[in-house]
Amino acid sequence: QAQLVESGGGLVQAGGSLRLSCAVSGIIFSTNAVGWYRQAPGKQRELVAVIISSGIPNYGDSVKGRFTISRDNAKNTVYLQMNSLKPEDTAVYYCNVKYRNTNYWGRGTQVAVSS
């Protein structure tokens, strides 16, 4: 069973940056895709970025060119570097891994961007 723990959220002004981290345990991290999702109040959870085992990333349209996902297999950790933050990026950010046909989620970390 996978355990995921996010960190790095906070309050930042528009145009600022934050770096989120997600530590994953309980699975063979290096062979699994890992993703970041977010959910704003009153909205559905949406994909932010995902990175597959080879390191190839994929991004949601709203964050392309501003966010970068990366992974450190030696530390079983995935990162989300968020630059040029906008108020519409305000949400709870969740880490996700699908392992043996089961989706695992962290508890989330709050990101708030003020205008």
Buried (B, 14 or more C-beta within 10 A) or exposed (E): EBEBBBBBBEEBEEEBEBBBBBBBEEBEBEEBBBBBBBBBEEEEBBBBBBBBBEEEBEBBEBBEEBBBBBBEEEEBBBBBBBBEBBEEBBBBBBBBBBBEEEEBBBEBBEBBBEE
